[in-house]
Amino acid sequence: MMRTLVLARNLGERLGGYARRAYPQEACGVLLGKSAGDDRIVISVHQARNLNAERPRDRYELDPGDFLAADEEARKTGLDIVGIWHTHPDHPAQPSATDRAAAWPGWSYVIVSVSCDGVGDVRSWCLSDDRFEEEAIRS
């Protein structure tokens, strides 16, 4: 059975805005929400600074301070970190080997494809048995 990520339309639009403003560099952040069986319900999306100074066009390093701030907000509001999001400027919304190396099992990884023409695909993935499986996204 395919897992599902529930991402309200306004939250998807917010991710698109982050992606367009950061282009041509990668943007990244944290997804807060709740797990319900095989579903991840995103309640809030947070942008984090990309600290990768060497290759910001095709790599991201999520600022640990921004991660901790999102985690603190999650705890205060009764939510959990359910995943990470980032962009792929001028590339498909599919996980790379670099994405795989940094992934944690059980979290959703939303990838937003973006180009000079705007936002393309928004897809979600979950690490399972050392490989990514795509999750359905619904609003």
C-alpha positions in Angstrom: 0.0 0.0 0.0 1.3 3.4 -1.0 1.8 5.9 1.8 0.1 9.3 1.4 1.3 12.8 2.3 -1.5 15.2 2.9 -0.4 18.6 1.9 -3.0 21.3 1.8 -3.0 23.4 -1.4 -2.0 26.6 0.5 1.0 24.8 1.9 2.0 23.5 -1.5 1.8 27.0 -2.8 4.0 28.2 0.0 6.6 25.7 -0.9 6.4 26.9 -4.5 6.9 30.5 -3.4 10.0 29.4 -1.4 11.3 27.5 -4.5 10.8 30.4 -6.9 12.5 33.0 -4.6 15.6 30.8 -4.0 16.0 29.8 -7.6 18.6 29.0 -9.0 19.8 27.8 -5.6 18.3 25.0 -3.6 15.8 25.9 -0.9 15.1 23.6 2.0 13.0 23.3 5.2 11.0 21.2 7.6 7.5 19.7 7.5 5.5 19.7 10.7 2.4 17.6 11.2 1.0 14.3 12.4 1.2 10.7 11.4 -2.1 8.8 11.0 -1.4 5.2 10.0 0.3 5.3 6.6 -0.5 8.9 6.1 1.6 12.0 7.0 -0.6 15.1 7.5 1.4 18.3 7.0 0.1 21.1 9.2 2.9 23.6 8.7 5.9 24.1 6.4 9.1 26.0 7.5 11.9 27.3 5.4 15.4 26.9 6.6 18.6 28.5 5.4 20.7 26.4 3.0 24.2 26.5 4.5 25.9 24.8 1.6 28.2 27.5 0.3 30.2 25.3 -2.1 27.4 23.9 -4.3 24.1 25.7 -3.4 22.7 25.1 -6.9 22.6 21.3 -6.4 23.1 20.6 -2.7 21.5 21.7 0.5 22.6 21.7 4.1 19.7 22.5 6.3 20.7 25.0 9.0 20.7 23.2 12.3 19.5 26.3 14.2 16.5 26.5 11.9 15.8 22.8 12.3 15.9 23.2 16.1 13.5 26.2 15.9 11.1 24.1 13.9 11.4 21.2 16.3 10.7 23.6 19.3 7.6 24.9 17.5 6.5 21.3 16.8 6.8 20.5 20.5 4.9 23.6 21.6 2.1 23.0 19.2 1.7 19.2 19.7 3.1 18.4 16.3 6.0 16.2 15.1 8.6 16.7 12.4 7.2 14.5 9.7 9.7 15.3 7.0 12.0 17.6 5.1 11.5 19.5 1.8 13.9 20.8 -0.7 14.1 22.0 -4.2 15.8 20.6 -7.3 16.6 23.6 -9.5 16.6 22.6 -13.2 16.3 18.9 -12.3 13.4 16.4 -11.8 11.7 16.0 -8.5 13.4 12.7 -7.9 15.8 11.8 -5.1 19.5 11.9 -5.9 22.2 9.7 -4.4 23.1 12.6 -2.2 19.4 12.8 -1.0 19.5 9.1 -0.3 22.8 9.4 1.8 21.2 12.0 4.0 17.7 10.5 4.4 16.2 9.0 7.6 13.7 6.1 7.4 10.1 7.0 8.2 10.2 10.7 7.2 8.7 12.2 4.1 11.0 13.9 1.7 9.2 16.4 -0.5 11.1 17.5 -3.6 10.0 20.5 -5.6 11.3 20.8 -9.2 11.9 24.5 -10.2 13.3 26.2 -13.2 13.4 29.7 -14.6 9.9 29.0 -15.9 8.6 28.3 -12.4 7.6 25.4 -10.3 7.3 22.0 -11.9 6.5 18.7 -10.1 6.1 18.4 -6.4 6.7 14.8 -5.3 7.2 13.0 -2.0 9.4 10.1 -1.1 10.0 7.9 1.9 13.1 5.8 2.7 12.1 2.2 3.1 14.5 -0.8 3.1 17.4 1.4 2.0 15.6 2.8 -1.0 13.1 5.6 -1.7 9.5 4.8 -2.4 7.2 7.5 -3.8 4.3 8.7 -1.7 1.0 9.9 -3.1 0.3 13.6 -2.4 -3.2 14.8 -1.8 -4.6 18.1 -0.6 
